[in-house]
Amino acid sequence: MTRVACLTLPFLSIERLRRLEQPAGRLEPLLAPSTAIEPIDDDPGACSVPRGGGWRPGARWARDGALGGRAPSQAELDALPAHQRPTMREMGRRSEHADHPFRTLPGDDGGRAPPARATSSSPMQDQRLTWANLWGSPMVLIARTGQKEVIAAACPVAISLGLHPGMAAAHARALVADLDVRDAQPEADQAWLDRLALHAVGHWTPTAATSGQDGLWLDLTGSSHLFGGEERFCRRLLRFLARLGFSARIAIAGTPGAAHALARYGGEAITLVEQGREAQAIAGLPVAALRLAPSALEAAARFGLERVRDLYGIARGPLARRLGLATVQRLDQARGVVAEPIIPVVPFEQPQAELRLLEPIGTAETINQVIGDLVNDLVAQLQERRLGLRAAVLTCLVVDGGEQRIGIGTARASRDARHLKRMLAMRVDRIDPGLGIEAMTLSAQRVEDLQPEAMRADLGTGDSTPDLAPLVDQLTGRIDSQGLFRMGLKESDVPERATRRLEPLATPSGWPGWKRPARLLARPEPLDRVVALLPDHPPRRFVWRGSTYQVTSGEGPERIHGEWWRSAREMWAVRDYFMVEAHTGERFWLFRRGDGVQADTGDLSWYLHGLFG
């Protein structure tokens, strides 16, 4: 089930300028209900609650003269039946219960109705008063077409005074004396709308597109439930724009055309149309809601066709002859008879090179030649955008309709054409051309910024550190990409937890000052028949993997405690590590579980954990 939302900002140009002029504070939307201005009483009078405590002078018990005009005592109140005891509010106590200050505010979901507002004589007067308080005078934006100036956008007060887009600016100045006239900025408005579309792609839906010069299309198919439903999503979206100072309307329907028509001509802030009822929903809208050309609108007015429902009873042939074939298409798109695709906004245009061949190819030589042309085209795009390639995919379209794909990755961002050609050539043997390849595409799946580097004073003739990135790329091209790595440090006291894999070109840092073996076993291996003096002496003899070793020298111990925050079993665990040299010349890294004194620190068993040299 397709669900498309159309968001329109009818006063985008005006409100964008307003937002620029008033950056601080929260800006109220133009279409918000107006409020009557009430006088504020700055002098509330003397405090009715004296500091000495007691009863307020205006308490009902004291005012009515109950109990002889005196305040009742607590004993007298307790003597009364429960249903006759006065409430704390009636008694006028200072400790009376007060409502929570935030309880009267509307909820985030907009479910509570706003507080009642004072009514004015006319809604149009209220709207003019609100705009006058914000801007001081009506405002219009003009655009120049040749030697003529016409109104491109008008604020609500200017529209209420009879001004409208398309009117001559000289006529507007003659009608309204205090008119604020400014130049329209369509490029800036479109740029702001594009930024809103990119925000929508990242936060609301992956498919968003601009709808004209004042709105967006949002494909909500399968994503509205993430926001609690369509109605809740609409309320959240309108509140988001209201915080930015923009008024908006939104409609959701099964077709983009119906959503576009209802958002601009429906008259409601939120319009939700059930699937399959688009034709009934737009029947009462004017013909202009179908996005027709001016010539078609003039023809419709000449034939007396004012509403969309008037077009339903006309046959396709006469309707196309009178209003044009585009009118029939727009009508079918709005009702869902003809599909109307939404071209989404792409946050980042992926660099890509494509070649279609006149004849299918299948040999390695011809494939390498085409790859060279693709790499040259892709490198030109990367240079223009100052990007470097980190991962690329070569797609080969075979004659029978299948696809063959190979991928490459670089250890460092690069746009060296010769290096990229060499890497792709190493993987050409993985392509099965079949009956022949008729098209090839090379796309950069991952890119990074790669700015030009300044040359040194010796112009590169002196000694410099060689770049290992090409070597790493060639090695990873011949072996598994996971087989080449560097060891880095991880924050842990236990040796088997203190290392991790890093990228081949990463620079390890933070190595401890203690000596560590060149080879660390994945898991410590137990030793048999160990002879050692307790508690601080290295072993004199041990058996490992069936071989007996006599220790000629040793160094240690290095005591390592267990990580009690990881496991309760390591609360008192202790390891004593020793570096020993056997009679064969081999050097080992051994440890004993326990400190040799406390039994709960370990069972005094020995293990081999690493080898030096």
Buried (B, 14 or more C-beta within 10 A) or exposed (E): EBBBBBBBBBBBBBBBBBBEEEEEEEBBBBBEEBEEEEEEEEEEEEEEEEEEEEBBEEBBBBEEEBEEEEBBEEEEEEEEEEEEBBEEEEBBBEEEEEEEEEEEEEEEEBEEEEEEEEEBEEEEEBBBBBBEEBBEBBBBBBBEEEEEBBBBBBBBBBBBBEBEEEBEBEEBBEBBEEBBBEEBBEEEBBEBBEEBBBEBBEEBBEBBBBBEBBBBBBBBEEBBEEBEEBBBBBBBBBBBBBEBBBBBBBBBBBBBBBBBBBBBBBEEBBBBBEEEEBBEBBBEBBBBBBBBEEEBBEBBEEEEBEBBBBBEEBEEEEBBEBBBEBBBBBBBBBBBEBEBEBEBBEEEEEBBBBEEBEEBBBEEEBBEEBBBEBBEBBBBBBBEEEBBBBEBBBBBBBBEEEEBEBBBBBBBBBBBBEBBBBBBBBBBEEBEBBEBBBBBBBBBBBBEEBEEEEEEEEEEEEEEEEEEBBEBBBBBBEEEBEEBEEEBBEEEEBBEEBBEEBEBEEEEEEEEEEEBBEEBBEEBEEBEEBEBEEBBEBBBBBEBEEEEBEBEEBEBBBEBBBBEEEEEEBEBBBBBBBBBBBEEEBBBBBBBBBBBEEEEBBEBEBBBBBBBE
